Amino acid sequence: MTSVDSDFLIERLAPDRTLAEPVYKQMARRMRALLASGAVPQGQSLPAERILAERLNISRTTVRRFFEELRQSNELVTGGRSGAVIARPPTLYPALGKLKGFTSEMRECGVEPSTRLLERAVVQDRTIASMINAPSTTRFLKLVRLRLGDGAPMSRETAWYNLSLAPDLEVWNVEGSAYHHIQHVCGVRLMDADQSIEAVLSSPVECEAFGLDKPLPCLLFKRRTRTISGQIVEYAEGVFRGDTYIYHLKLT
């Protein structure tokens, strides 16, 4: 584990005391700019709290708030002797060709999955209904979720679940795997899914979710999941960080 050059960092994090913006927020904003530009690589350890406070002539409380600001957006982790470390999203090598959700995929890659629920609503959506050949009055459970691996944001996903096929999803607490809940709680057997992958740039909403200051190449997944009877129970779109996913296919 290497450390960021203290002199370099102090020069760029030094607060502008003429600004109304709180010092810890100034520091967080500047650190994000350094990360986005590559000037401070991910995986680097930061100077100790005491050193930052002394060199910047600020209180240790302000440094703690700066660290906490970055922790809350999963841009900083704390562990062991390395102290505060700029979070490095894991690199994943998932296998394609098997119907599985984010939770299962992360665990197969040896990464601990977690989810931050951004939106949950029961809706009627004529566009989605048309896409899955369902009546326009179909009710869906719509979920917008930020999916994380080892605490780092990996994807932002929007999914619509057909409540006419799996009505018990309406009271699901959105914990664990949706596929597991559909099959083992709702009693709906899944058959397969059609999935496409496109190259895109992250949108402003996705940049905010991933803690980015500028767009990043991403992978856009679109998936239609069918039950054993051939009806579509899920339509999902997810944008995955392009710097973390490497897909390998075996061609025969």
ZADO-1210 file (C-alpha; in nm, 4 decimals, padded with zeros to 6 digits):
<atoms>
<atom x="00.0000" y="00.0000" z="00.0000" code="MET" pos="1"/>
<atom x="00.1536" y="00.3328" z="-00.1051" code="THR" pos="2"/>
<atom x="00.0804" y="00.6735" z="00.0432" code="SER" pos="3"/>
<atom x="-00.0125" y="00.9967" z="-00.1251" code="VAL" pos="4"/>
<atom x="00.2713" y="01.2522" z="-00.1235" code="ASP" pos="5"/>
<atom x="00.1891" y="01.4736" z="00.1761" code="SER" pos="6"/>
<atom x="00.3261" y="01.7980" z="00.0292" code="ASP" pos="7"/>
<atom x="00.1351" y="01.7440" z="-00.2952" code="PHE" pos="8"/>
<atom x="-00.1890" y="01.6740" z="-00.1108" code="LEU" pos="9"/>
<atom x="-00.1538" y="01.9595" z="00.1399" code="ILE" pos="10"/>
<atom x="-00.1017" y="02.2094" z="-00.1410" code="GLU" pos="11"/>
<atom x="-00.4186" y="02.0995" z="-00.3171" code="ARG" pos="12"/>
<atom x="-00.6409" y="02.0562" z="-00.0129" code="LEU" pos="13"/>
<atom x="-00.5483" y="02.3858" z="00.1545" code="ALA" pos="14"/>
<atom x="-00.8821" y="02.5583" z="00.2286" code="PRO" pos="15"/>
<atom x="-00.9856" y="02.8947" z="00.0895" code="ASP" pos="16"/>
<atom x="-01.1089" y="03.0744" z="00.4014" code="ARG" pos="17"/>
<atom x="-01.2797" y="03.3452" z="00.1968" code="THR" pos="18"/>
<atom x="-01.5406" y="03.0941" z="00.0784" code="LEU" pos="19"/>
<atom x="-01.8700" y="03.0384" z="00.2604" code="ALA" pos="20"/>
<atom x="-01.8436" y="02.6660" z="00.1834" code="GLU" pos="21"/>
<atom x="-01.7422" y="02.4639" z="00.4949" code="PRO" pos="22"/>
<atom x="-01.3755" y="02.3672" z="00.4980" code="VAL" pos="23"/>
<atom x="-01.4419" y="01.9919" z="00.5124" code="TYR" pos="24"/>
<atom x="-01.6684" y="02.0156" z="00.2060" code="LYS" pos="25"/>
<atom x="-01.4041" y="02.2165" z="00.0185" code="GLN" pos="26"/>
<atom x="-01.1541" y="01.9412" z="00.0954" code="MET" pos="27"/>
<atom x="-01.3916" y="01.6664" z="-00.0153" code="ALA" pos="28"/>
<atom x="-01.4697" y="01.8499" z="-00.3398" code="ARG" pos="29"/>
<atom x="-01.1005" y="01.8958" z="-00.4173" code="ARG" pos="30"/>
<atom x="-01.0197" y="01.5348" z="-00.3308" code="MET" pos="31"/>
<atom x="-01.2890" y="01.4158" z="-00.5721" code="ARG" pos="32"/>
<atom x="-01.1362" y="01.6326" z="-00.8441" code="ALA" pos="33"/>
<atom x="-00.7937" y="01.4784" z="-00.7746" code="LEU" pos="34"/>
<atom x="-00.9436" y="01.1283" z="-00.7973" code="LEU" pos="35"/>
<atom x="-01.1309" y="01.2056" z="-01.1182" code="ALA" pos="36"/>
<atom x="-00.8155" y="01.3436" z="-01.2824" code="SER" pos="37"/>
<atom x="-00.6055" y="01.0453" z="-01.1727" code="GLY" pos="38"/>
<atom x="-00.3694" y="01.2697" z="-00.9749" code="ALA" pos="39"/>
<atom x="-00.4478" y="01.0598" z="-00.6662" code="VAL" pos="40"/>
<atom x="-00.4900" y="00.6926" z="-00.7633" code="PRO" pos="41"/>
<atom x="-00.7396" y="00.4662" z="-00.5922" code="GLN" pos="42"/>
<atom x="-00.5905" y="00.2394" z="-00.3270" code="GLY" pos="43"/>
<atom x="-00.3576" y="00.5099" z="-00.1900" code="GLN" pos="44"/>
<atom x="-00.3454" y="00.5764" z="00.1841" code="SER" pos="45"/>
<atom x="-00.3900" y="00.9333" z="00.3082" code="LEU" pos="46"/>
<atom x="-00.1782" y="01.1134" z="00.5689" code="PRO" pos="47"/>
<atom x="-00.2857" y="01.0617" z="00.9282" code="ALA" pos="48"/>
<atom x="-00.5589" y="01.2804" z="01.0756" code="GLU" pos="49"/>
<atom x="-00.3087" y="01.4566" z="01.3039" code="ARG" pos="50"/>
<atom x="-00.0709" y="01.5363" z="01.0183" code="ILE" pos="51"/>
<atom x="-00.3460" y="01.6791" z="00.7967" code="LEU" pos="52"/>
<atom x="-00.4751" y="01.8948" z="01.0829" code="ALA" pos="53"/>
<atom x="-00.1302" y="02.0328" z="01.1650" code="GLU" pos="54"/>
<atom x="-00.0185" y="02.0926" z="00.8062" code="ARG" pos="55"/>
<atom x="-00.3470" y="02.2560" z="00.7015" code="LEU" pos="56"/>
<atom x="-00.3805" y="02.4490" z="01.0285" code="ASN" pos="57"/>
<atom x="-00.7314" y="02.3178" z="01.0884" code="ILE" pos="58"/>
<atom x="-00.8912" y="02.1224" z="01.3716" code="SER" pos="59"/>
<atom x="-00.8874" y="01.7446" z="01.3850" code="ARG" pos="60"/>
<atom x="-01.2672" y="01.7620" z="01.4002" code="THR" pos="61"/>
<atom x="-01.2657" y="01.9223" z="01.0540" code="THR" pos="62"/>
<atom x="-01.0380" y="01.6463" z="00.9222" code="VAL" pos="63"/>
<atom x="-01.2712" y="01.3829" z="01.0689" code="ARG" pos="64"/>
<atom x="-01.5671" y="01.5451" z="00.8932" code="ARG" pos="65"/>
<atom x="-01.3671" y="01.5474" z="00.5679" code="PHE" pos="66"/>
<atom x="-01.2950" y="01.1750" z="00.6065" code="PHE" pos="67"/>
<atom x="-01.6579" y="01.1040" z="00.6960" code="GLU" pos="68"/>
<atom x="-01.7795" y="01.2959" z="00.3900" code="GLU" pos="69"/>
<atom x="-01.5746" y="01.0611" z="00.1688" code="LEU" pos="70"/>
<atom x="-01.6734" y="00.7502" z="00.3656" code="ARG" pos="71"/>
<atom x="-02.0432" y="00.8230" z="00.3213" code="GLN" pos="72"/>
<atom x="-01.9992" y="00.8222" z="-00.0565" code="SER" pos="73"/>
<atom x="-01.7851" y="00.5039" z="-00.0342" code="ASN" pos="74"/>
<atom x="-01.4762" y="00.6869" z="-00.1615" code="GLU" pos="75"/>
<atom x="-01.2760" y="00.6193" z="00.1535" code="LEU" pos="76"/>
<atom x="-01.2300" y="00.3115" z="00.3680" code="VAL" pos="77"/>
<atom x="-01.0559" y="00.2660" z="00.6991" code="THR" pos="78"/>
<atom x="-00.8625" y="-00.0435" z="00.7792" code="GLY" pos="79"/>
<atom x="-00.5629" y="-00.1685" z="00.9724" code="GLY" pos="80"/>
<atom x="-00.2303" y="00.0083" z="00.9784" code="ARG" pos="81"/>
<atom x="-00.2952" y="00.1826" z="00.6471" code="SER" pos="82"/>
<atom x="-00.5427" y="00.4204" z="00.8115" code="GLY" pos="83"/>
<atom x="-00.7705" y="00.6034" z="00.5686" code="ALA" pos="84"/>
<atom x="-00.7410" y="00.4605" z="00.2170" code="VAL" pos="85"/>
<atom x="-00.8964" y="00.5799" z="-00.1085" code="ILE" pos="86"/>
<atom x="-01.1445" y="00.3070" z="-00.1981" code="ALA" pos="87"/>
<atom x="-01.0585" y="00.0896" z="-00.4961" code="ARG" pos="88"/>
<atom x="-01.3586" y="-00.0805" z="-00.6586" code="PRO" pos="89"/>
<atom x="-01.2918" y="-00.4521" z="-00.7087" code="PRO" pos="90"/>
<atom x="-01.2199" y="-00.5844" z="-01.0569" code="THR" pos="91"/>
<atom x="-01.4692" y="-00.8554" z="-01.1460" code="LEU" pos="92"/>
<atom x="-01.4484" y="-01.1424" z="-01.3927" code="TYR" pos="93"/>
<atom x="-01.8068" y="-01.2725" z="-01.3996" code="PRO" pos="94"/>
<atom x="-01.9096" y="-01.5555" z="-01.6275" code="ALA" pos="95"/>
<atom x="-02.1878" y="-01.4954" z="-01.8765" code="LEU" pos="96"/>
<atom x="-02.4440" y="-01.7517" z="-01.9821" code="GLY" pos="97"/>
<atom x="-02.6223" y="-01.8234" z="-01.6518" code="LYS" pos="98"/>
<atom x="-02.9349" y="-01.6590" z="-01.5115" code="LEU" pos="99"/>
<atom x="-02.8262" y="-01.4930" z="-01.1880" code="LYS" pos="100"/>
<atom x="-02.8760" y="-01.1674" z="-01.0035" code="GLY" pos="101"/>
<atom x="-02.6261" y="-00.9145" z="-00.8725" code="PHE" pos="102"/>
<atom x="-02.6047" y="-01.0816" z="-00.5292" code="THR" pos="103"/>
<atom x="-02.5109" y="-01.4202" z="-00.6720" code="SER" pos="104"/>
<atom x="-02.2681" y="-01.2698" z="-00.9232" code="GLU" pos="105"/>
<atom x="-02.0811" y="-01.0770" z="-00.6527" code="MET" pos="106"/>
<atom x="-02.0509" y="-01.3825" z="-00.4306" code="ARG" pos="107"/>
<atom x="-01.9236" y="-01.5932" z="-00.7201" code="GLU" pos="108"/>
<atom x="-01.6505" y="-01.3304" z="-00.7665" code="CYS" pos="109"/>
<atom x="-01.5611" y="-01.3363" z="-00.3948" code="GLY" pos="110"/>
<atom x="-01.7063" y="-00.9898" z="-00.3319" code="VAL" pos="111"/>
<atom x="-01.9520" y="-00.8972" z="-00.0552" code="GLU" pos="112"/>
<atom x="-02.2691" y="-00.7513" z="-00.2109" code="PRO" pos="113"/>
<atom x="-02.4849" y="-00.4804" z="-00.0580" code="SER" pos="114"/>
<atom x="-02.7631" y="-00.2563" z="-00.1807" code="THR" pos="115"/>
<atom x="-02.8742" y="00.1005" z="-00.1236" code="ARG" pos="116"/>
<atom x="-03.2418" y="00.1442" z="-00.2077" code="LEU" pos="117"/>
<atom x="-03.2973" y="00.4729" z="-00.3938" code="LEU" pos="118"/>
<atom x="-03.6636" y="00.4333" z="-00.4911" code="GLU" pos="119"/>
<atom x="-03.9422" y="00.1822" z="-00.4260" code="ARG" pos="120"/>
<atom x="-04.2916" y="00.2245" z="-00.5689" code="ALA" pos="121"/>
<atom x="-04.5854" y="00.0276" z="-00.7056" code="VAL" pos="122"/>
<atom x="-04.6613" y="00.1799" z="-01.0464" code="VAL" pos="123"/>
<atom x="-04.8438" y="00.1358" z="-01.3732" code="GLN" pos="124"/>
<atom x="-04.6200" y="00.2020" z="-01.6723" code="ASP" pos="125"/>
<atom x="-04.7644" y="00.1661" z="-02.0223" code="ARG" pos="126"/>
<atom x="-04.4202" y="00.1707" z="-02.1844" code="THR" pos="127"/>
<atom x="-04.2809" y="-00.1114" z="-01.9717" code="ILE" pos="128"/>
<atom x="-04.6062" y="-00.3089" z="-02.0074" code="ALA" pos="129"/>
<atom x="-04.5798" y="-00.2814" z="-02.3857" code="SER" pos="130"/>
<atom x="-04.2160" y="-00.3940" z="-02.3799" code="MET" pos="131"/>
<atom x="-04.3050" y="-00.7157" z="-02.1980" code="ILE" pos="132"/>
<atom x="-04.6342" y="-00.7794" z="-02.3812" code="ASN" pos="133"/>
<atom x="-04.8470" y="-00.7211" z="-02.0704" code="ALA" pos="134"/>
<atom x="-05.1777" y="-00.5332" z="-02.0353" code="PRO" pos="135"/>
<atom x="-05.1405" y="-00.1564" z="-01.9983" code="SER" pos="136"/>
<atom x="-05.3047" y="-00.1776" z="-01.6531" code="THR" pos="137"/>
<atom x="-05.0360" y="-00.4135" z="-01.5194" code="THR" pos="138"/>
<atom x="-04.8998" y="-00.3127" z="-01.1795" code="ARG" pos="139"/>
<atom x="-04.5245" y="-00.3250" z="-01.1258" code="PHE" pos="140"/>
<atom x="-04.2971" y="-00.3075" z="-00.8275" code="LEU" pos="141"/>
<atom x="-04.0393" y="-00.0528" z="-00.9440" code="LYS" pos="142"/>
<atom x="-03.7025" y="-00.0549" z="-00.7683" code="LEU" pos="143"/>
<atom x="-03.4112" y="00.1812" z="-00.8233" code="VAL" pos="144"/>
<atom x="-03.1055" y="00.0481" z="-00.6449" code="ARG" pos="145"/>
<atom x="-02.7388" y="00.1318" z="-00.6099" code="LEU" pos="146"/>
<atom x="-02.5541" y="-00.1998" z="-00.5989" code="ARG" pos="147"/>
<atom x="-02.2221" y="-00.2168" z="-00.4166" code="LEU" pos="148"/>
<atom x="-01.9385" y="-00.4670" z="-00.4026" code="GLY" pos="149"/>
<atom x="-01.7161" y="-00.4587" z="-00.0932" code="ASP" pos="150"/>
<atom x="-01.8726" y="-00.1190" z="-00.0183" code="GLY" pos="151"/>
<atom x="-01.7822" y="00.0375" z="-00.3555" code="ALA" pos="152"/>
<atom x="-02.0607" y="00.1458" z="-00.5964" code="PRO" pos="153"/>
<atom x="-02.0680" y="-00.0968" z="-00.8894" code="MET" pos="154"/>
<atom x="-02.3982" y="-00.0354" z="-01.0656" code="SER" pos="155"/>
<atom x="-02.7184" y="00.1654" z="-01.0622" code="ARG" pos="156"/>
<atom x="-03.0136" y="-00.0491" z="-01.1571" code="GLU" pos="157"/>
<atom x="-03.3820" y="00.0130" z="-01.2294" code="THR" pos="158"/>
<atom x="-03.6076" y="-00.2935" z="-01.2338" code="ALA" pos="159"/>
<atom x="-03.9790" y="-00.3459" z="-01.2875" code="TRP" pos="160"/>
<atom x="-04.1351" y="-00.6654" z="-01.1451" code="TYR" pos="161"/>
<atom x="-04.4710" y="-00.7863" z="-01.2790" code="ASN" pos="162"/>
<atom x="-04.6994" y="-00.8080" z="-00.9747" code="LEU" pos="163"/>
<atom x="-04.9664" y="-00.9979" z="-01.1659" code="SER" pos="164"/>
<atom x="-04.7210" y="-01.2908" z="-01.1807" code="LEU" pos="165"/>
<atom x="-04.5540" y="-01.2458" z="-00.8396" code="ALA" pos="166"/>
<atom x="-04.7981" y="-01.0488" z="-00.6179" code="PRO" pos="167"/>
<atom x="-04.6060" y="-01.1298" z="-00.2972" code="ASP" pos="168"/>
<atom x="-04.3277" y="-00.9001" z="-00.4192" code="LEU" pos="169"/>
<atom x="-04.5434" y="-00.6022" z="-00.3245" code="GLU" pos="170"/>
<atom x="-04.4583" y="-00.6567" z="00.0446" code="VAL" pos="171"/>
<atom x="-04.0966" y="-00.7684" z="-00.0112" code="TRP" pos="172"/>
<atom x="-03.8488" y="-00.5814" z="00.2108" code="ASN" pos="173"/>
<atom x="-03.5971" y="-00.5662" z="-00.0785" code="VAL" pos="174"/>
<atom x="-03.3316" y="-00.7582" z="00.1127" code="GLU" pos="175"/>
<atom x="-03.1270" y="-01.0312" z="-00.0530" code="GLY" pos="176"/>
<atom x="-03.1793" y="-01.1637" z="-00.4037" code="SER" pos="177"/>
<atom x="-03.4944" y="-01.0782" z="-00.5994" code="ALA" pos="178"/>
<atom x="-03.4644" y="-01.4043" z="-00.7937" code="TYR" pos="179"/>
<atom x="-03.4438" y="-01.6046" z="-00.4724" code="HIS" pos="180"/>
<atom x="-03.7529" y="-01.4262" z="-00.3380" code="HIS" pos="181"/>
<atom x="-03.9478" y="-01.4749" z="-00.6625" code="ILE" pos="182"/>
<atom x="-03.8753" y="-01.8467" z="-00.6712" code="GLN" pos="183"/>
<atom x="-03.8723" y="-01.9466" z="-00.3046" code="HIS" pos="184"/>
<atom x="-04.1267" y="-01.7050" z="-00.1523" code="VAL" pos="185"/>
<atom x="-04.3547" y="-01.6246" z="-00.4439" code="CYS" pos="186"/>
<atom x="-04.3318" y="-01.9791" z="-00.5802" code="GLY" pos="187"/>
<atom x="-04.2663" y="-01.8625" z="-00.9380" code="VAL" pos="188"/>
<atom x="-04.0205" y="-02.0750" z="-01.1344" code="ARG" pos="189"/>
<atom x="-03.7822" y="-01.8866" z="-01.3613" code="LEU" pos="190"/>
<atom x="-03.6790" y="-02.0265" z="-01.6979" code="MET" pos="191"/>
<atom x="-03.4354" y="-01.7891" z="-01.8674" code="ASP" pos="192"/>
<atom x="-03.3638" y="-01.4285" z="-01.9632" code="ALA" pos="193"/>
<atom x="-03.2707" y="-01.2271" z="-02.2691" code="ASP" pos="194"/>
<atom x="-02.9932" y="-00.9795" z="-02.1920" code="GLN" pos="195"/>
<atom x="-02.8170" y="-00.7204" z="-02.4050" code="SER" pos="196"/>
<atom x="-02.4986" y="-00.5259" z="-02.3269" code="ILE" pos="197"/>
<atom x="-02.4190" y="-00.1810" z="-02.4688" code="GLU" pos="198"/>
<atom x="-02.1293" y="00.0602" z="-02.4195" code="ALA" pos="199"/>
<atom x="-02.2426" y="00.3976" z="-02.2797" code="VAL" pos="200"/>
<atom x="-02.1096" y="00.6930" z="-02.0835" code="LEU" pos="201"/>
<atom x="-02.2414" y="00.7421" z="-01.7322" code="SER" pos="202"/>
<atom x="-02.5219" y="00.9982" z="-01.7095" code="SER" pos="203"/>
<atom x="-02.5171" y="01.2848" z="-01.4552" code="PRO" pos="204"/>
<atom x="-02.7391" y="01.0745" z="-01.2259" code="VAL" pos="205"/>
<atom x="-02.4998" y="00.7800" z="-01.2513" code="GLU" pos="206"/>
<atom x="-02.1937" y="01.0016" z="-01.2010" code="CYS" pos="207"/>
<atom x="-02.3491" y="01.1222" z="-00.8765" code="GLU" pos="208"/>
<atom x="-02.4286" y="00.7651" z="-00.7686" code="ALA" pos="209"/>
<atom x="-02.0725" y="00.6479" z="-00.8446" code="PHE" pos="210"/>
<atom x="-01.9079" y="00.9585" z="-00.6945" code="GLY" pos="211"/>
<atom x="-01.7617" y="01.0700" z="-01.0287" code="LEU" pos="212"/>
<atom x="-01.6794" y="01.4249" z="-01.1372" code="ASP" pos="213"/>
<atom x="-01.6860" y="01.3371" z="-01.5067" code="LYS" pos="214"/>
<atom x="-01.8514" y="01.0659" z="-01.7200" code="PRO" pos="215"/>
<atom x="-01.6988" y="00.7187" z="-01.7139" code="LEU" pos="216"/>
<atom x="-01.7315" y="00.4447" z="-01.9795" code="PRO" pos="217"/>
<atom x="-01.9951" y="00.2021" z="-01.8555" code="CYS" pos="218"/>
<atom x="-02.1845" y="-00.1090" z="-01.9620" code="LEU" pos="219"/>
<atom x="-02.5623" y="-00.0841" z="-01.9994" code="LEU" pos="220"/>
<atom x="-02.7449" y="-00.4116" z="-01.9383" code="PHE" pos="221"/>
<atom x="-03.1069" y="-00.4638" z="-02.0422" code="LYS" pos="222"/>
<atom x="-03.2725" y="-00.7857" z="-01.9262" code="ARG" pos="223"/>
<atom x="-03.6101" y="-00.9546" z="-01.9677" code="ARG" pos="224"/>
<atom x="-03.6568" y="-01.2499" z="-01.7335" code="THR" pos="225"/>
<atom x="-03.9167" y="-01.5173" z="-01.8088" code="ARG" pos="226"/>
<atom x="-04.1054" y="-01.7645" z="-01.5947" code="THR" pos="227"/>
<atom x="-04.1321" y="-02.1322" z="-01.6810" code="ILE" pos="228"/>
<atom x="-04.4613" y="-02.0497" z="-01.8586" code="SER" pos="229"/>
<atom x="-04.2821" y="-01.7989" z="-02.0828" code="GLY" pos="230"/>
<atom x="-04.4265" y="-01.4810" z="-01.9265" code="GLN" pos="231"/>
<atom x="-04.1944" y="-01.1909" z="-01.8463" code="ILE" pos="232"/>
<atom x="-04.1767" y="-01.1287" z="-01.4722" code="VAL" pos="233"/>
<atom x="-03.8895" y="-00.8751" z="-01.4727" code="GLU" pos="234"/>
<atom x="-03.7578" y="-00.6020" z="-01.6969" code="TYR" pos="235"/>
<atom x="-03.4358" y="-00.4410" z="-01.5724" code="ALA" pos="236"/>
<atom x="-03.1817" y="-00.1863" z="-01.6915" code="GLU" pos="237"/>
<atom x="-02.8522" y="-00.1497" z="-01.5094" code="GLY" pos="238"/>
<atom x="-02.5466" y="00.0652" z="-01.5715" code="VAL" pos="239"/>
<atom x="-02.2256" y="-00.0998" z="-01.4513" code="PHE" pos="240"/>
<atom x="-01.8913" y="00.0743" z="-01.4088" code="ARG" pos="241"/>
<atom x="-01.6717" y="-00.0038" z="-01.7067" code="GLY" pos="242"/>
<atom x="-01.3527" y="00.0082" z="-01.4995" code="ASP" pos="243"/>
<atom x="-01.4554" y="-00.2881" z="-01.2829" code="THR" pos="244"/>
<atom x="-01.6143" y="-00.5451" z="-01.5155" code="TYR" pos="245"/>
<atom x="-01.4155" y="-00.7742" z="-01.7449" code="ILE" pos="246"/>
<atom x="-01.6201" y="-01.0396" z="-01.9208" code="TYR" pos="247"/>
<atom x="-01.4659" y="-01.3575" z="-02.0583" code="HIS" pos="248"/>
<atom x="-01.6485" y="-01.5824" z="-02.3025" code="LEU" pos="249"/>
<atom x="-01.5494" y="-01.9304" z="-02.4144" code="LYS" pos="250"/>
<atom x="-01.6099" y="-01.9697" z="-02.7855" code="LEU" pos="251"/>
<atom x="-01.6374" y="-02.3160" z="-02.9401" code="THR" pos="252"/>
</atoms>
